[in-house]
Amino acid sequence: MDRINRKEKRHHLTAWFSAVSVLLMLNTITARATDIELRDPRQYFFIQSFGDMPEELQTARSQHKQGILLFFEADGCPYCAAMLKGVLSQKKVQDWYRERFLSIAVDIRGDVEIKDFDQITLPEKVFAEHRRVFLTPTLSFIDLDGVEVYRHTGMVKTAEELLLMGEYIAGKHYFDTEYKVYAEMRGLQNTGGALVTPAKKSTN
């Protein structure tokens, strides 16, 4: 019984420390953003999509965009909330991405139907599984041929890194350079996240 109690105490302490860490992170982001112009990301970062990805690709081509950004999120995900509040809400991020990408939010537990790039129609939660997305937030960059060229799993903590990631995609650097290497060359340290690029796959 004593052993079980100790395990429960450790579990509660771990959960408490995680919650405190997220709160501190949100407070830090908010403090940094006090002098930055902020707007609702649901209105200014994401487009209103009807879930037809082949049609969205056509729109991206006709508007001379670089491609599509899928932002996989979930209700209750503190890291998604932190990105929405501190990064995707910044006007400079919204304007830069709106010019180059169609950004679409996808709820990995949602039931809204989405037609995938391969013409298969699935509920959001099955769409996420179909694309092998199980953690949030996940950012998936899709080129104009409907191919995922880069995936970042985990929170992007600053506007600067998200803009740098966009430049990496827009400049097609993923063909010959991993994002981590590109970011370090540009002076960004400890980027983290899952690095899945054509450049990496070609060396495996």
C-alpha positions in Angstrom: 0.0 0.0 0.0 2.8 2.4 0.9 4.5 1.7 -2.4 1.3 2.5 -4.3 0.9 5.7 -2.4 4.5 6.7 -3.3 3.7 6.0 -6.9 0.6 8.1 -6.8 2.5 10.9 -5.1 5.1 10.8 -7.8 2.5 10.8 -10.5 0.7 13.9 -9.0 4.0 15.7 -8.6 4.9 15.0 -12.2 1.5 16.3 -13.4 1.9 19.4 -11.1 5.3 20.2 -12.4 4.1 19.8 -16.1 1.2 22.2 -15.4 3.4 24.8 -13.7 5.9 24.6 -16.6 3.2 25.3 -19.2 1.8 28.2 -17.1 5.3 29.7 -16.8 5.8 29.3 -20.6 2.5 31.0 -21.3 3.4 33.9 -19.0 6.7 34.3 -20.6 5.2 34.3 -24.1 2.6 36.8 -23.0 5.2 39.1 -21.4 7.2 39.0 -24.6 4.1 39.8 -26.7 3.0 42.9 -24.8 4.6 45.3 -27.3 3.7 43.1 -30.3 0.5 43.6 -32.4 -1.7 40.6 -31.8 -4.8 39.4 -33.7 -7.1 36.3 -33.5 -5.2 33.5 -35.2 -8.5 31.8 -36.1 -9.4 34.8 -38.2 -6.0 36.0 -39.5 -3.7 33.0 -39.6 -5.9 30.1 -40.6 -8.2 30.1 -43.7 -11.8 29.0 -43.5 -11.5 25.6 -45.2 -14.3 23.2 -46.2 -12.0 20.3 -45.9 -11.4 19.6 -49.6 -7.6 19.3 -49.8 -7.4 18.8 -53.5 -9.5 22.0 -54.0 -7.3 23.9 -51.5 -4.3 22.8 -53.5 -5.9 24.3 -56.6 -6.6 27.5 -54.7 -2.9 27.6 -53.5 -1.7 27.2 -57.1 -4.1 29.9 -58.5 -3.0 32.3 -55.8 0.7 31.5 -56.4 1.3 30.2 -52.9 4.2 28.0 -51.8 1.8 25.3 -50.5 -0.4 24.3 -47.6 0.4 24.2 -43.9 -1.6 21.8 -41.8 -1.7 22.6 -38.1 -2.8 19.5 -36.2 -4.2 20.4 -32.7 -6.4 19.1 -30.0 -8.7 20.5 -27.3 -6.9 20.7 -24.0 -3.4 20.6 -25.6 -1.5 23.3 -23.6 1.3 23.6 -26.2 -1.3 24.2 -29.0 -2.8 26.9 -26.8 0.6 28.4 -26.2 1.4 28.6 -29.9 -2.0 30.1 -30.7 -1.7 32.7 -28.0 2.0 33.6 -28.3 3.1 32.8 -31.9 0.2 32.4 -34.4 -1.5 35.5 -33.0 1.3 37.8 -34.0 0.5 40.0 -37.0 3.9 39.7 -38.6 3.6 35.9 -38.5 0.0 36.0 -39.9 0.9 38.4 -42.7 4.0 36.4 -43.8 2.3 33.0 -43.8 -0.9 34.4 -45.4 1.2 35.6 -48.4 2.9 32.3 -48.9 0.7 29.4 -47.5 -2.9 28.4 -47.0 -2.9 27.4 -43.3 -5.5 25.0 -42.1 -6.3 23.8 -38.6 -7.1 20.1 -38.1 -8.5 18.7 -34.8 -7.0 15.2 -34.3 -10.1 14.2 -32.3 -12.6 16.0 -34.6 -15.4 14.5 -36.7 -15.5 17.1 -39.5 -14.9 15.3 -42.8 -11.8 16.0 -44.8 -11.0 14.9 -48.3 -7.3 14.0 -48.3 -4.9 14.8 -51.1 -5.4 11.3 -52.4 -9.1 11.9 -52.7 -10.1 9.7 -49.7 -12.7 11.4 -47.5 -12.3 10.8 -43.7 -13.3 12.3 -40.4 -10.6 14.6 -39.0 -9.5 12.1 -36.3 -9.1 9.3 -39.0 -7.5 11.8 -41.4 -4.9 12.5 -38.7 -4.3 8.7 -38.2 -4.1 8.2 -42.0 -1.3 10.8 -42.1 0.3 9.2 -39.0 -0.2 12.3 -36.7 -0.6 11.2 -33.1 0.9 14.2 -31.2 0.0 17.8 -31.0 0.9 20.3 -32.1 2.2 19.0 -35.4 3.0 21.2 -38.4 2.9 19.5 -41.8 4.0 21.5 -44.8 2.5 20.3 -48.1 3.9 21.3 -51.5 1.8 22.1 -54.6 1.8 18.5 -55.7 0.2 17.4 -52.4 3.4 15.9 -51.0 4.5 16.5 -47.4 7.9 18.0 -47.6 8.5 18.8 -43.9 7.0 17.9 -40.6 7.6 19.5 -37.2 6.2 17.7 -34.2 6.0 19.8 -31.0 5.6 23.4 -30.1 7.4 26.1 -32.0 8.1 28.5 -29.2 8.8 31.8 -31.0 7.6 33.8 -34.0 11.2 34.0 -35.2 11.6 30.2 -35.4 8.2 29.8 -37.2 9.2 32.5 -39.7 12.6 30.7 -40.2 10.8 27.4 -40.7 8.6 29.1 -43.3 11.7 30.5 -45.1 13.2 27.0 -45.1 10.1 25.7 -46.9 9.6 28.7 -49.2 13.3 28.5 -50.3 13.0 24.7 -50.9 16.1 24.2 -48.7 14.6 20.8 -47.7 15.9 19.3 -50.9 19.5 19.5 -49.8 19.6 20.6 -46.1 18.0 19.3 -43.0 16.0 21.9 -41.1 18.2 21.6 -38.0 21.3 22.3 -40.0 19.6 25.2 -41.8 18.4 26.7 -38.5 21.8 26.4 -36.9 23.4 28.1 -39.9 20.9 31.0 -39.4 21.8 31.2 -35.8 19.0 29.3 -34.2 19.9 26.8 -31.4 18.1 23.9 -29.8 15.2 23.8 -32.3 14.1 20.3 -31.3 11.1 18.6 -33.0 11.0 15.8 -35.5 13.0 16.4 -38.6 11.5 14.6 -41.6 12.8 15.9 -44.9 13.6 14.6 -48.3 17.2 15.5 -47.6 17.2 13.2 -44.5 15.4 10.4 -46.3 17.9 10.3 -49.1 20.7 9.6 -46.7 19.0 6.6 -45.0 
